[in-house]
Amino acid sequence: MGIKNRGISLKIKFVGIILVMVVILFATLGSLCYSVLGKMLDEDASQILNLTVRQYVLQVDNKLCRVEDAANGVDAYVTGRLGSAYDISDPAVRERFQQYFEQYFVTVAGNNNDVVACYMTFNPEITGDGTQGFYYCKADDGTLVPSEVTDVLKFSESENVWFY
């Protein structure tokens, strides 16, 4: 009678110890998995974000390169057409130059999807007029539409930094 009446049996003690060990093992493995998976997910998310940013950087760089190429082409056209900036002080030369240049410039700008407007204004110190030139804005259908040229002489240098 004395052996069976010991309170908690040896079988229950073993089951209890095994259950405690299983719970501790699950808690330890769960914490470890959570930590490792969290680091892996953070690294993956960081890598995906970095690759996405690189992709957009390359897209923006590509757009800017296309605009720069167009600007360089326009510069080469002007340099090839005019010997000096003061050649445009002659109204006949200025009018003929503007006619050809406007066609060329609008064609170049119109073929570049990233250009939303283009303009050219002659230096008012040479021409005496702040409205000589042209200005085009891109319409909803993607075509360049002529707009009114801003008179640069109406603004001070601090108000019109883009021109000066």
C-alpha positions as CSV (number, residue, x, y, z in Angstrom):
1,M,0.0,0.0,0.0
2,G,2.8,2.4,0.7
3,I,4.2,2.4,-2.9
4,K,1.0,3.4,-4.7
5,N,0.1,6.2,-2.2
6,R,3.1,8.5,-2.8
7,G,1.1,11.5,-3.9
8,I,2.2,12.1,-7.5
9,S,3.2,9.0,-9.4
10,L,6.5,8.7,-11.3
11,K,4.6,8.5,-14.6
12,I,2.9,11.9,-14.0
13,K,6.3,13.4,-13.0
14,F,7.8,12.2,-16.3
15,V,4.9,13.5,-18.3
16,G,5.1,16.8,-16.5
17,I,8.9,17.1,-17.1
18,I,8.4,16.2,-20.8
19,L,5.6,18.7,-21.2
20,V,7.7,21.5,-19.5
21,M,10.7,20.6,-21.8
22,V,8.5,20.7,-24.9
23,V,7.0,24.1,-24.0
24,I,10.5,25.5,-23.3
25,L,11.8,24.0,-26.6
26,F,8.9,25.4,-28.5
27,A,9.3,28.9,-26.9
28,T,13.1,28.8,-27.7
29,L,12.6,27.6,-31.2
30,G,9.7,30.0,-31.8
31,S,11.8,33.0,-30.6
32,L,14.8,32.0,-32.7
33,C,12.6,31.5,-35.8
34,Y,10.9,34.8,-35.2
35,S,14.2,36.6,-34.9
36,V,15.8,34.9,-37.9
37,L,12.8,35.3,-40.1
38,G,12.4,38.9,-39.1
39,K,16.0,39.6,-40.1
40,M,15.5,37.7,-43.4
41,L,12.4,39.6,-44.2
42,D,14.0,43.0,-43.3
43,E,16.9,42.2,-45.6
44,D,14.6,41.1,-48.4
45,A,12.5,44.2,-48.1
46,S,15.6,46.4,-48.0
47,Q,17.0,44.7,-51.1
48,I,13.6,45.1,-53.0
49,L,13.4,48.8,-52.0
50,N,17.0,49.4,-53.1
51,L,16.4,47.7,-56.4
52,T,13.2,49.6,-57.0
53,V,14.9,52.9,-56.2
54,R,17.8,52.0,-58.6
55,Q,15.2,51.2,-61.3
56,Y,13.6,54.6,-60.9
57,V,16.9,56.4,-60.7
58,L,17.9,54.8,-64.0
59,Q,14.5,55.8,-65.6
60,V,14.9,59.4,-64.4
61,D,18.6,59.5,-65.5
62,N,17.5,58.2,-68.9
63,K,14.9,60.9,-69.2
64,L,17.3,63.6,-68.3
65,C,19.9,62.2,-70.7
66,R,17.3,62.4,-73.5
67,V,16.5,66.0,-72.6
68,E,20.2,66.8,-72.4
69,D,20.8,65.3,-75.8
70,A,18.0,67.4,-77.3
71,A,19.4,70.5,-75.7
72,N,22.8,69.7,-77.0
73,G,21.3,69.2,-80.5
74,V,19.6,72.6,-80.3
75,D,22.8,74.2,-79.1
76,A,24.7,72.7,-82.1
77,Y,22.0,73.9,-84.4
78,V,22.2,77.5,-83.1
79,T,26.0,77.5,-83.1
80,G,26.1,76.2,-86.7
81,R,23.5,78.8,-87.8
82,L,24.8,81.9,-86.1
83,G,28.4,83.1,-86.2
84,S,27.8,85.4,-83.2
85,A,25.0,86.3,-80.9
86,Y,25.1,89.9,-82.3
87,D,24.2,88.6,-85.8
88,I,20.6,88.7,-84.6
89,S,20.7,92.4,-84.1
90,D,19.8,92.7,-87.8
91,P,16.0,92.2,-87.9
92,A,16.0,90.4,-91.2
93,V,18.6,87.8,-90.0
94,R,16.7,87.5,-86.6
95,E,13.4,86.8,-88.4
96,R,14.9,84.2,-90.8
97,F,16.8,82.6,-87.9
98,Q,13.7,82.4,-85.7
99,Q,11.6,80.9,-88.5
100,Y,14.1,78.0,-89.1
101,F,15.0,77.6,-85.4
102,E,11.4,77.5,-84.3
103,Q,10.6,74.7,-86.7
104,Y,13.6,72.8,-85.6
105,F,13.2,73.3,-81.9
106,V,9.5,72.5,-81.9
107,T,10.2,69.3,-83.8
108,V,13.0,68.2,-81.4
109,A,10.9,69.1,-78.3
110,G,7.7,67.5,-79.8
111,N,9.6,64.2,-80.3
112,N,10.6,64.0,-76.7
113,N,7.8,62.8,-74.5
114,D,9.5,64.3,-71.4
115,V,9.4,67.9,-72.7
116,V,6.3,69.7,-71.6
117,A,7.2,73.2,-72.9
118,C,9.9,74.9,-74.9
119,Y,10.7,78.5,-75.5
120,M,13.3,80.8,-76.9
121,T,13.6,84.5,-76.1
122,F,16.1,86.8,-77.8
123,N,18.3,89.0,-75.5
124,P,16.4,92.3,-75.2
125,E,19.7,94.1,-74.9
126,I,20.4,93.1,-78.5
127,T,16.9,93.3,-79.9
128,G,15.4,96.1,-77.8
129,D,12.2,94.1,-77.3
130,G,11.5,91.6,-74.5
131,T,8.9,89.6,-76.4
132,Q,10.7,88.4,-79.4
133,G,10.9,84.7,-79.6
134,F,8.5,81.9,-79.1
135,Y,6.9,79.7,-76.4
136,Y,5.1,76.4,-76.8
137,C,3.3,74.3,-74.2
138,K,2.3,70.7,-74.6
139,A,-1.5,70.2,-74.9
140,D,-3.4,67.2,-73.5
141,D,-3.1,65.4,-76.8
142,G,0.8,65.7,-76.7
143,T,1.2,68.3,-79.4
144,L,3.1,71.6,-78.8
145,V,0.7,74.6,-79.0
146,P,2.0,78.2,-79.4
147,S,1.5,80.4,-76.3
148,E,2.1,84.0,-75.5
149,V,5.7,85.0,-75.0
150,T,6.4,86.6,-71.6
151,D,7.9,90.1,-71.8
152,V,11.1,89.7,-69.8
153,L,11.5,93.4,-69.5
154,K,8.4,93.7,-67.3
155,F,10.2,91.8,-64.5
156,S,13.3,92.6,-62.4
157,E,16.3,90.4,-62.4
158,S,15.3,89.0,-59.0
159,E,11.8,88.2,-60.3
160,N,13.0,86.6,-63.5
161,V,16.0,84.6,-62.5
162,W,15.4,82.0,-65.2
163,F,16.2,84.5,-67.9
164,Y,19.0,86.5,-66.3
